[in-house]
Amino acid sequence: MTLFNRSSRSQTSQRTASRTASYSVKSTKDEIDGQSITAYQLGKSDRVWQNGYGTTSDGNDTNRQNKPTRKLTKDAKQLIIYFSRSGSTELLASKIAKASHADLLEIVVKAPYSGNYRKTLSRANSEREAENYPELDMQVPDLSQYQTVYLGYPIWAMTLAHPMTEFLTTYGSRLTGKQIAPFMTEGGYGQGDSVDRIKSILKSQGARDNQYTKSLVVDGNKVDQADSRVTSWVKRIVESQ
């Protein structure tokens, strides 16, 4: 999902976006750590979807019905760390987990983002302008066993979603020496400066000796069609280890 500045959209687009919020939610057969996934953008045509503008959520960043995803094992060498507001990034994370057999850790904030898009947009704009990012509500394990860390997030205003920014700012030093594999869902405008932002934050937090893979970028309304892309992407990463 891409969060736009309010001024960047016309009144016509805003009216269309208001209508998109009423479209039915599409559930998938996919699961993440045994829990079902609901992704709010799936099934919408590009015309209706409007680059993600107006996308609703469950009001608890995918966790109204689910417990925050946390699957940690003793032997895994790969870990997926992700944040998802409306379900699309979570669905992409589940596909990567299936292809890679990686462990999973969901980023959780103390104050979840509103299910109402415009309220989330207003909050995100305020956080970005003030550089005041959301407080996290999670325990991060020892990461020393992992060689590759997949970082998953939606694109907000052509950059990292704020929970991922806060996670990297808080825990970035723990990613020293890791291969970093960024993946993201977006509204049709690409990854923006998100990968450069990851590199900058990790460097500022003292992380060193990181290698970065090519990022995986998927339109938020088409994640259910991304299986072959995910498989190929993960295969290249695993073979590079």
SULRA-V613242 format. One record per residue. N is the residue number from 1. RES is the residue in one letter. PHI is phi in whole degrees, -180 to 180 (NA if undefined). PSI is psi in radians with two decimals (NA if undefined). OMEGA is omega as a letter, one per 20 degrees, with the letter a starting at -180 (* if undefined). Layout:
BEGIN
n: [N & N]
res: [RES & RES]
phi: [PHI & PHI]
psi: [PSI & PSI]
omega: [OMEGA & OMEGA]
END
This chain:
BEGIN
n: [1 & 2 & 3 & 4 & 5 & 6 & 7 & 8 & 9 & 10 & 11 & 12 & 13 & 14 & 15 & 16 & 17 & 18 & 19 & 20 & 21 & 22 & 23 & 24 & 25 & 26 & 27 & 28 & 29 & 30 & 31 & 32 & 33 & 34 & 35 & 36 & 37 & 38 & 39 & 40 & 41 & 42 & 43 & 44 & 45 & 46 & 47 & 48 & 49 & 50 & 51 & 52 & 53 & 54 & 55 & 56 & 57 & 58 & 59 & 60 & 61 & 62 & 63 & 64 & 65 & 66 & 67 & 68 & 69 & 70 & 71 & 72 & 73 & 74 & 75 & 76 & 77 & 78 & 79 & 80 & 81 & 82 & 83 & 84 & 85 & 86 & 87 & 88 & 89 & 90 & 91 & 92 & 93 & 94 & 95 & 96 & 97 & 98 & 99 & 100 & 101 & 102 & 103 & 104 & 105 & 106 & 107 & 108 & 109 & 110 & 111 & 112 & 113 & 114 & 115 & 116 & 117 & 118 & 119 & 120 & 121 & 122 & 123 & 124 & 125 & 126 & 127 & 128 & 129 & 130 & 131 & 132 & 133 & 134 & 135 & 136 & 137 & 138 & 139 & 140 & 141 & 142 & 143 & 144 & 145 & 146 & 147 & 148 & 149 & 150 & 151 & 152 & 153 & 154 & 155 & 156 & 157 & 158 & 159 & 160 & 161 & 162 & 163 & 164 & 165 & 166 & 167 & 168 & 169 & 170 & 171 & 172 & 173 & 174 & 175 & 176 & 177 & 178 & 179 & 180 & 181 & 182 & 183 & 184 & 185 & 186 & 187 & 188 & 189 & 190 & 191 & 192 & 193 & 194 & 195 & 196 & 197 & 198 & 199 & 200 & 201 & 202 & 203 & 204 & 205 & 206 & 207 & 208 & 209 & 210 & 211 & 212 & 213 & 214 & 215 & 216 & 217 & 218 & 219 & 220 & 221 & 222 & 223 & 224 & 225 & 226 & 227 & 228 & 229 & 230 & 231 & 232 & 233 & 234 & 235 & 236 & 237 & 238 & 239 & 240 & 241]
res: [M & T & L & F & N & R & S & S & R & S & Q & T & S & Q & R & T & A & S & R & T & A & S & Y & S & V & K & S & T & K & D & E & I & D & G & Q & S & I & T & A & Y & Q & L & G & K & S & D & R & V & W & Q & N & G & Y & G & T & T & S & D & G & N & D & T & N & R & Q & N & K & P & T & R & K & L & T & K & D & A & K & Q & L & I & I & Y & F & S & R & S & G & S & T & E & L & L & A & S & K & I & A & K & A & S & H & A & D & L & L & E & I & V & V & K & A & P & Y & S & G & N & Y & R & K & T & L & S & R & A & N & S & E & R & E & A & E & N & Y & P & E & L & D & M & Q & V & P & D & L & S & Q & Y & Q & T & V & Y & L & G & Y & P & I & W & A & M & T & L & A & H & P & M & T & E & F & L & T & T & Y & G & S & R & L & T & G & K & Q & I & A & P & F & M & T & E & G & G & Y & G & Q & G & D & S & V & D & R & I & K & S & I & L & K & S & Q & G & A & R & D & N & Q & Y & T & K & S & L & V & V & D & G & N & K & V & D & Q & A & D & S & R & V & T & S & W & V & K & R & I & V & E & S & Q]
phi: [NA & -102 & -94 & -94 & -69 & -57 & -71 & -86 & -119 & -78 & -63 & -63 & -65 & -65 & -65 & -63 & -62 & -61 & -71 & -64 & -64 & -89 & -69 & -68 & -76 & -106 & -84 & -119 & -85 & -74 & -131 & -130 & 51 & 80 & -113 & -70 & -113 & -117 & -118 & -77 & -96 & -64 & 88 & -82 & -69 & -59 & -66 & -74 & -65 & 55 & 57 & 87 & -66 & 96 & -63 & -85 & -142 & -82 & 80 & -140 & 51 & 79 & -116 & -64 & -102 & -110 & -81 & -53 & -68 & -155 & -123 & -126 & -121 & -83 & -111 & -63 & -106 & -127 & -136 & -102 & -114 & -146 & -125 & -142 & -91 & -109 & 108 & -67 & -68 & -64 & -63 & -64 & -61 & -65 & -69 & -66 & -62 & -64 & -79 & -108 & 60 & -80 & -70 & -135 & -145 & -90 & -78 & -124 & -105 & -66 & -115 & -59 & -78 & -61 & -71 & -84 & -58 & -66 & -67 & -65 & -59 & -63 & -65 & -64 & -63 & -64 & -63 & -67 & -65 & -90 & 51 & -116 & -91 & -68 & -71 & -87 & -135 & -161 & -109 & -100 & -78 & -61 & -103 & -64 & -75 & -92 & -92 & -122 & -121 & -87 & -111 & -117 & -164 & -83 & -83 & -119 & 51 & 66 & -152 & -63 & -62 & -61 & -60 & -70 & -58 & -66 & -61 & -68 & -66 & -83 & -120 & -57 & -63 & -75 & -97 & -54 & 79 & -86 & -79 & -105 & -120 & -80 & -138 & -156 & -109 & -150 & -98 & 103 & -113 & 89 & -84 & 58 & -101 & -62 & -70 & -61 & -65 & -59 & -60 & -65 & -66 & -61 & -63 & -67 & -91 & 91 & -69 & -143 & 59 & -90 & -114 & -119 & -86 & -64 & -80 & -107 & -122 & -131 & -59 & -61 & -90 & -128 & -63 & -67 & -105 & -101 & -56 & -67 & -66 & -62 & -59 & -66 & -65 & -64 & -59 & -63 & -68 & -63 & -69 & -83 & -76]
psi: [2.33 & 2.22 & 2.10 & 2.74 & 2.48 & -0.64 & -0.20 & -0.05 & 2.55 & 2.87 & -0.59 & -0.76 & -0.62 & -0.70 & -0.72 & -0.73 & -0.66 & -0.62 & -0.60 & -0.51 & -0.38 & -0.10 & 2.62 & 2.60 & 2.47 & 2.02 & 2.72 & 2.95 & -0.12 & 2.66 & 2.77 & 2.05 & 0.76 & 0.09 & 2.45 & 2.68 & 2.34 & 2.11 & 2.08 & -0.29 & -0.30 & 2.51 & -0.20 & 2.36 & 2.83 & -0.64 & -0.78 & -0.66 & -0.61 & 0.80 & 0.56 & -0.11 & 2.15 & 0.02 & 2.23 & 3.00 & -3.12 & 0.03 & 0.04 & 0.53 & 0.94 & -0.01 & 0.35 & -0.71 & -0.35 & 2.76 & 2.59 & 2.38 & 2.26 & 1.69 & 1.85 & 2.23 & 2.98 & -0.40 & -0.23 & 2.48 & -0.04 & 2.50 & 2.33 & 2.09 & 2.18 & 2.74 & 2.42 & 2.25 & -0.85 & 0.02 & -0.38 & -0.75 & -0.61 & -0.71 & -0.73 & -0.71 & -0.68 & -0.64 & -0.68 & -0.71 & -0.71 & -0.68 & -0.49 & -0.30 & 0.55 & 2.75 & 2.95 & 2.43 & 2.04 & 2.36 & 2.22 & 2.35 & 2.69 & -0.66 & 1.68 & 2.75 & 2.59 & 2.61 & -0.33 & 2.14 & -0.80 & -0.61 & -0.71 & -0.72 & -0.80 & -0.76 & -0.77 & -0.70 & -0.75 & -0.76 & -0.73 & -0.77 & -0.65 & -0.12 & 0.74 & 1.60 & 2.79 & 2.50 & 2.41 & 2.71 & 1.29 & 2.77 & 2.22 & 2.19 & 3.04 & 2.21 & 0.14 & -0.45 & -0.27 & 2.33 & -0.63 & 2.32 & 2.06 & 2.22 & 2.03 & 2.42 & 2.73 & 2.67 & 2.21 & 2.10 & 0.76 & 0.47 & -2.95 & 2.47 & 2.51 & -0.64 & -0.62 & -0.66 & -0.81 & -0.69 & -0.83 & -0.63 & -0.63 & -0.71 & 0.15 & -0.58 & -0.42 & -0.11 & 0.19 & 2.32 & 0.00 & 2.60 & 2.20 & 2.19 & 1.70 & 2.40 & 2.61 & 2.71 & 2.53 & 3.03 & 0.42 & 0.03 & 0.16 & -2.96 & -0.12 & -2.45 & 0.35 & -0.72 & -0.72 & -0.63 & -0.73 & -0.84 & -0.74 & -0.78 & -0.78 & -0.72 & -0.74 & -0.43 & 0.06 & 0.07 & 2.50 & 2.91 & 0.65 & 2.51 & 2.50 & 2.31 & 2.96 & 2.42 & 2.73 & 2.09 & 2.12 & 2.35 & 2.36 & -0.48 & 0.07 & 0.32 & -0.58 & -0.18 & 0.19 & 0.17 & -0.82 & -0.64 & -0.73 & -0.82 & -0.79 & -0.71 & -0.83 & -0.69 & -0.75 & -0.67 & -0.81 & -0.72 & -0.38 & -0.17 & NA]
omega: [r & r & a & r & a & a & a & a & r & r & r & r & r & r & r & a & r & r & a & a & a & r & a & r & r & r & r & r & a & r & r & a & r & a & a & a & r & a & a & a & a & r & r & r & r & a & r & a & r & r & r & a & r & a & r & r & r & r & r & r & r & a & r & r & a & r & r & a & r & r & a & a & a & a & a & r & a & a & r & r & a & r & r & r & a & r & a & r & r & r & r & r & a & r & r & r & r & a & a & a & a & r & a & r & r & r & a & r & a & r & a & r & a & r & r & a & a & r & r & r & a & r & a & r & r & r & a & a & a & a & a & a & a & r & a & r & a & r & a & a & r & a & a & a & a & r & a & r & r & r & a & a & r & r & r & r & r & r & a & r & a & r & r & r & a & r & a & r & a & a & a & a & a & a & r & r & a & r & a & a & a & r & a & r & a & a & r & a & r & a & a & r & a & a & r & r & r & a & a & a & a & r & a & r & r & r & a & r & r & r & a & r & r & a & r & a & a & r & a & a & a & a & r & r & a & a & a & r & r & a & a & a & a & a & r & a & a & a & a & a & *]
END
